[in-house]
């Protein structure tokens, strides 16, 4: 199928003098239409399928500026390049205010014109082609890195690169590589799961000095040193914020903050709020919380909220590490909370340590499961990311952070776990006391295929609490999700392509911790 030619209208009362330019562009494969006045130009705009207009600013009769206004009234999205001899600032301001796409100063040369066309017409195609070609050339190298990754640091590097290419291809609006990237993610998660099965339990061996930063050590290593240095910290935890989500909202903060350090750390297993977030604020693994503070921990099978006592846990942690600072702790559950913090920011910042937890992204993933409309809006990882970015851009949280940037405060943004889009059901059988999470199960008498999961037969090895003497934990890997044999087909259909957390994948376990300073 022959590619459609780019059609360009050139409007100039001295168009005959521009014949060499027009011939040059036609030789480059563009189709040129011409007009010598504004009235003829408007007729062509109304009746021809055009991709771009070059418009002389100084013409007799209907001037370039008036012609521009009428063109924009007909087709507001049609790119118009103003060509002018006049460099007066007020003329440029008026043209830009009338939404020209660009302007050129006479005399113009052919290469200048060609570059402008490519900038405004071919830009997206050229970016897409370059991005696709670059990913294709990196594909084999990245595959080798996936196959050769041996350490937790290797996997952080692999995940950074996969996320980079995911965002680049998404930005280029190129879907031709979607299946290839998805396949590479699946290969990476398969290898990553093998790594976790082999190494995870060794991370909690006191004799092992080679271990990653994990949930229970996050505040002690990343926040407390800043507080002990006498500086203020605003710690923002956005529940379920994946690394690609962070990279999508980062540009919205760039004009207010400099990124001092962007790091990735590992969520403990299960990579779910109950376990990972309580570990963050207590500085303890789940079984240690259960043992030392049984009044603050609720097991999976107990009634009531599982994250009701983070503030008390944090106060205990600060005492253990002799962090003697004022603490302000907030959970943002709706817009009113966010606005209240912003309105009272000056008094809140009388405390050296401010902690704010925001649950929107996690709530969105649950809504994505339960509500048909949200399912349709967030039907892919890129759509899920776009909704998260849009929420952040228009939320009072961004206004709060803009306000915060006026103060000398360290902003630290992090999360407790990520999520993964699940596609592949695996069968499991358990009794009524078995947990309901789709990415991990905890209970007794669990029946499953051991080859399909990561099993922890002795929860104490992973510092996980037992609900009874024969409790075991089983984790789904990659894009798998657990489905009971009863009513299997119904639940397979209901949960397929939803975003879940609690199991083993790069997207769930490797998550951002970012330090920022106001500009």
LINDARA-V615668 format. One record per pair of residues at least 24 apart in sequence whose C-alpha atoms are under 6 Angstrom apart, sorted by the first residue. I is the first residue (numbers start at 1). GAP is how many residues later the second one is. D is the distance in whole Angstrom. If there is no record, write none. Layout:
i->{I I}
gap->{GAP GAP}
d->{D D}
//
This chain:
i->{5 6 7 7 7 7 8 8 8 8 8 9 9 9 10 10 10 11 11 11 11 12 12 13 13 21 38 38 52 53 54 55 55 56 56 56 57 57 128 146 189 189 201 213 214 214 214 215 215 215 215 215 216 216 216 216 217 232 232 232 233 233 233 234 234 234 235 235 236 236 237 237 237 237 238 238 238 239 239 239 239 240 240 240 240 241 241 242 243 243 245 249 256 256 257 257 257 257 258 258 258 259 260 260 261 261 262 263 263 264 264 264 265 265 266 266 267 267 270 271 271 271 272 272 274 274 276 277 281 281 281 282 282 282 285 286 287 287 287 325 326 326 327 327 327 328 329 329 330 331 331 332 332 342 365 369 405 410 411 411 412 412 413 413 414 414 417 418 418 419 419 419 419 419 420 420 420 421 421 421 422 422 422 422 423 423 423 424 424 425 425 425 426 426 427 427 427 428 429 438 438 439 439 439 439 439 440 440 440 440 440 441 441 442 442 443 443 444 444 475 476 477 477 478}
gap->{25 24 24 25 43 44 24 42 43 44 45 24 25 44 24 43 44 24 25 44 45 24 44 24 46 89 24 29 27 27 27 27 28 26 27 28 26 27 44 42 289 316 261 52 51 52 53 52 53 61 64 65 63 64 67 68 66 120 121 177 120 176 177 120 121 177 120 177 120 177 120 176 177 178 119 120 177 120 123 176 177 121 122 177 178 174 177 176 268 269 140 140 262 263 259 260 261 262 258 259 261 257 255 256 253 254 252 249 250 247 248 249 245 246 243 244 150 242 232 146 231 232 229 230 32 33 140 139 29 32 33 31 32 35 178 178 176 177 178 27 25 26 24 26 27 26 25 26 26 25 26 25 26 58 134 129 113 107 104 105 102 103 100 101 98 99 91 89 90 80 81 82 88 89 79 80 87 76 77 78 57 58 75 76 56 73 74 55 56 55 56 57 56 57 55 56 57 56 55 43 44 36 37 42 63 64 34 35 36 62 63 32 33 30 31 28 29 26 27 28 27 26 27 27}
d->{6 5 5 6 5 5 5 6 6 5 6 5 6 5 5 6 5 5 6 5 6 5 5 6 6 6 5 5 5 5 5 5 6 6 5 6 6 5 5 6 5 6 6 5 6 5 6 5 6 6 6 5 5 5 4 5 6 5 6 5 5 6 5 5 6 5 5 5 5 5 5 6 5 5 6 5 5 5 6 5 6 6 5 5 5 6 6 5 6 6 6 6 6 6 6 5 4 5 6 5 6 4 5 5 6 5 4 6 5 5 5 6 6 6 5 5 6 5 5 6 4 6 6 5 6 6 6 5 6 6 5 5 5 6 6 5 5 5 4 6 5 5 6 5 6 5 6 5 5 6 5 6 5 5 6 5 5 5 6 5 6 5 6 5 6 4 6 6 4 6 5 5 6 5 5 6 6 5 5 4 4 6 5 6 6 5 5 6 5 6 5 6 5 6 6 5 6 5 6 5 5 6 5 6 5 5 5 4 6 6 6 6 5 6 5 5 6 6 5 5 5 6 5 5}
//
